[in-house]
Amino acid sequence: MIEGKGLGGKRIARKGASFTNKEEGHINKLATACDMTPAELIWRMCRKCLYDPMILNEFQKEYCKEKAYRIILINGEYVLSGREDL
């Protein structure tokens, strides 16, 4: 990813995701209810989760293997919690 190149908030990276038929149906129904496309709904949900400290902590409790790689949010920025200089 290019940092600090004045891209004006453009999306520059694509990530693929696969869903079951049941999940796809739920996504489509929720997107329709929220008056947006399924892609926009997934994008907004992902962004919301990436910047929610409670969700981040849940994921890290379940999946984080190395304490040195745990992150915390400080003013909306990811910071390694294992750093000594914080």
N, C-alpha and C positions, 0 to 999 in steps of 0.2 A: 504494500500500500504506500502511496506517495503522501508524505506528511508535509504540511506547510507549503504547498505549491499553488495556493490560491484557487482551488477548484470550486469554491463557492457552494460547498455542501453537496456536490454531485456524488452520486453513488458510483463507486469505481470497482467494486468487487462483487462477484456473484458467487453464491453458495447454493449447492443443490440440496434438496431435502426430499425424502420419500415418505409417503404417508400410506397407511392402510386405507382400504375403501371406506371403512367406517369413519376414520379420522377425516378423510377427504370430504365426506358428506357433512360432517360437523363443521368443517371449515367453510364449506359453501353456504350452509344455512346461516352461520354467524355472519359471514361476509354480506349476504343478502340482507339480513336484519340490520346491519350497520351501514348499509348503502355504500359498499366499497367492493372492489374486486378481491378475490381470494389472495392474490399476490400482495396487494396493499395491506390486507388484514394481517397476513403472516409477517410482513415487514414491520408493521406497527407493534405487533405483539412481541416480536423479537427485540426491538428497540426498548420497549417498556421493561422487559425482563432483564436486559443487559444493564440497566441503570437503576434497578430496584435492589437495595442492599439486602432485604430479607430473602429474596429469591436467590441472589448470589451466595449468601451464606448457606442456604439449603443445599444448593448444588455442590458447594465446596465440602460441606459436612459429609455428603454422600459419596462424592467422587474424587476429591482432592487427596492424593497419596502423599505428597511431600509438603510439609509445613512451609518450607522456604518459598514455595510457589503460590501460596495463598495470597489472594489480592483483597484489598479493601477499596472502597470508593471514598475519595477526598475531593470535594467540589466537583463531582461528576467525572473525575479522572481515575483510572485504574492505577493503583500503586501496590507494589509487592509488599506484603505485611512483614516479610522476613528481613527487610532492609534495616540496617543498623542506624541509618541517618535520619529516621523519622522521629 
